[in-house]
Amino acid sequence: MTFDTITLFSFVSAIFLLIGSFLCISGGVGILRFPDFYTRMHAVGVTDTLAAAMILLGLILQSPNSLVLIKLLIILVVTLFINPSASHALAKTAIHNGLMPMVIKHNHDKVILAEKEGKSSNRS
């Protein structure tokens, strides 16, 4: 049994689309499960960038003509530059507006979650 190039491109495209879909779902789970704003933002920022790249690569492999391919490549490049910058700007704005990150202090066997009322550290 031999694979022609169309079948190979379809298979690789399906793998990229599945990985991208899994990353989108894991980013959504990160929003729901992580305890504070910064960990949620990190989960979404990383998975969103990588998921969008994987989905766009999967679509690039399935593109029927060169115009669609060029448009998808432009969207990919713009996404790879804008998403990390937007996450950084969002985190910096949250810090400047006084939203402190949650700090975990290890006290031998106990884990104490310190909230922002003077108990968390401000590293700037």
C-alpha positions in Angstrom: 0.0 0.0 0.0 1.5 3.3 -1.1 0.6 6.8 0.0 0.5 9.6 -2.6 1.3 13.1 -1.6 -2.3 14.2 -1.3 -3.0 11.5 1.3 0.2 12.3 3.1 -0.6 16.0 3.3 -4.1 15.2 4.5 -2.8 12.9 7.2 -0.2 15.5 8.4 -2.8 18.2 8.2 -5.2 16.2 10.4 -2.4 15.7 13.0 -1.8 19.4 13.1 -5.5 20.2 13.4 -5.9 17.6 16.2 -3.0 19.0 18.2 -4.3 22.5 17.8 -7.8 21.5 18.9 -6.3 19.7 21.9 -4.3 22.8 22.8 -7.5 25.0 22.5 -9.3 22.7 24.9 -6.4 22.6 27.4 -6.3 26.4 27.4 -10.0 26.5 28.2 -9.4 24.0 31.0 -6.6 26.3 32.3 -8.9 29.2 32.5 -11.3 27.2 34.6 -8.9 25.4 36.9 -6.0 27.7 37.7 -6.2 29.8 40.8 -5.3 33.4 39.9 -5.3 35.8 37.0 -1.6 35.4 36.1 -1.6 31.6 35.9 -4.8 31.7 33.9 -3.4 34.3 31.5 -0.2 32.2 31.1 -2.1 29.1 30.3 -4.3 30.8 27.7 -1.5 32.9 26.2 0.8 29.9 25.6 -1.8 27.5 24.4 -3.6 30.1 22.3 -0.4 31.0 20.4 0.6 27.4 19.8 -2.9 26.2 19.1 -3.5 28.9 16.5 -0.2 28.1 14.9 -1.0 24.3 14.7 -4.5 25.0 13.3 -3.2 27.4 10.7 -0.4 25.0 9.7 -3.1 22.3 9.3 -5.1 24.6 7.1 -2.1 25.6 5.1 -1.5 22.0 4.2 -5.1 21.8 2.9 -5.2 25.1 1.0 -6.4 24.7 -2.5 -4.7 27.6 -4.2 -1.8 30.0 -3.6 -3.9 33.0 -2.7 -5.4 31.1 0.3 -1.9 29.9 1.2 -0.5 33.4 1.3 -3.4 34.7 3.4 -3.0 31.9 5.9 0.8 32.5 6.1 0.2 36.2 6.8 -2.3 35.3 9.5 0.2 32.9 11.0 3.0 35.4 11.1 0.8 38.2 12.6 -0.6 35.8 15.2 2.9 34.7 16.3 3.9 38.3 16.8 0.7 39.7 18.4 -0.4 37.0 20.9 2.8 37.1 23.1 2.9 40.9 23.0 -0.8 41.1 24.0 -0.2 38.7 26.9 2.8 40.7 28.1 0.8 44.0 27.8 -2.1 42.5 29.7 0.1 41.2 32.6 2.0 44.5 32.8 -1.3 46.4 32.9 -2.6 44.1 35.7 0.6 44.7 37.7 0.4 48.5 37.3 -3.2 48.5 38.4 -2.4 46.7 41.6 -3.4 43.1 40.9 -0.7 41.2 42.8 0.1 37.5 42.0 -0.8 34.8 44.4 2.2 33.7 46.3 2.7 30.1 47.7 4.8 29.9 50.8 6.0 26.5 51.8 6.0 26.1 55.6 7.5 22.6 56.1 4.4 20.4 55.5 1.8 23.1 55.0 1.1 25.1 51.9 -0.2 28.5 52.7 -1.8 30.6 50.0 -1.2 34.3 50.6 -3.7 36.7 49.1 -2.9 40.3 48.2 -3.7 42.0 51.5 0.0 42.8 52.3 0.9 39.1 52.4 2.1 38.7 48.8 5.4 39.9 47.6 5.7 42.5 44.9 8.6 41.9 42.6 9.1 44.8 40.2 
